[in-house]
Amino acid sequence: MPNLEASLKLKRCPHCSVDNPNLVAAVHEFVTKADNGSNQRQWLAYSCVRCGGVVTASCYPNNRQVQSIYPEPQSVNEILPEKVKTYLQQAIDSVFAPAGSVMLCASAVDAMLKEKGLTEGNLYSRINKASENGLMTKEMATWAHQVRLDANDQRHSDVEASLPTVDDAKQSIEFTKTLAEFLFVLPSKVTRGIEATKH
C-alpha cells in the first residue's frame, strides 16, 4: 500500500482506470474516530486530474501507510481462467474507450462459456445453451445477450446504433464480473469450503 501523502500513488484510478493516475490531495488532512475515542484514522481526499473522480484514503496514527482506499481500484479475481481474466482486465482498463471495453466484455463472456464446455455455434447459441442447461439464469442470459448485441453494434459499425458511453461500458463490466463470480469464483469458494469441513 502507498503512504498518505500529498499525492496518492496507485497503479490505476478507481474511476477511470487511467494508468499511473495523477491523484492530488483536494482537501486538508483530517482525523476521525469512533464515539468512544477508538479507531482513530487520518484521512485525505484526492482528485484524479484526468476524470475528476474523488478517492479517499486513510492510515492509522504514527503510521503513514494507507490502510484503506475508497472506492477500491477494480481488480480481477486471480482464480479466473487466463483468457477470461485478460479480457475482463482489459475491459476495465479501457473503460474510457467504451466501444473497445464493451467488445472486450463480450469476448470475456464468450471465453467463460467456452471454458464451461460450450464451444459449438456462436455466442448467441452458447448463451441460449447456457440458459437451457441451467449454467445461467434466464435473466442472466438476457443480460448476456445485451452485452453481445452492444458489442455487435460496435464490431459491425451499425449505422443505426449509437456509440456506447462510459456508463454503458461500466454496466457491461459489472455484468461480466458478476457472471465470472457466478460461474467460477463462487463454485471455487464452495469447493474450498466443502474440503475444509472434511479435515
Stockholm file with secondary structure:
# STOCKHOLM 1.0

chainA/1-199         MPNLEASLKLKRCPHCSVDNPNLVAAVHEFVTKADNGSNQRQWLAYSCVRCGGVVTASCYPNNRQVQSIYPEPQSVNEILPEKVKTYLQQAIDSVFAPAGSVMLCASAVDAMLKEKGLTEGNLYSRINKASENGLMTKEMATWAHQVRLDANDQRHSDVEASLPTVDDAKQSIEFTKTLAEFLFVLPSKVTRGIEATKH
#=GR chainA/1-199 SS CCBCSSEECCSBCTTTCCBSCCEEECSCCEEECCTTSCSCEEEEEEEETTTCCEEEEEECTTCCBCCEEESCCCCCCTTSCHHHHHHHHHHHHTTTSHHHHHHHHHHHHHHHHHHTTCCSSCHHHHHHHHHHTTSSCHHHHHHHHHHHHHHHHHHTTCSSSCCCCHHHHHHHHHHHHHHHIIIIIHHHHHHHHHHHHHC
#=GC SS_cons         CCBCSSEECCSBCTTTCCBSCCEEECSCCEEECCTTSCSCEEEEEEEETTTCCEEEEEECTTCCBCCEEESCCCCCCTTSCHHHHHHHHHHHHTTTSHHHHHHHHHHHHHHHHHHTTCCSSCHHHHHHHHHHTTSSCHHHHHHHHHHHHHHHHHHTTCSSSCCCCHHHHHHHHHHHHHHHIIIIIHHHHHHHHHHHHHC
//
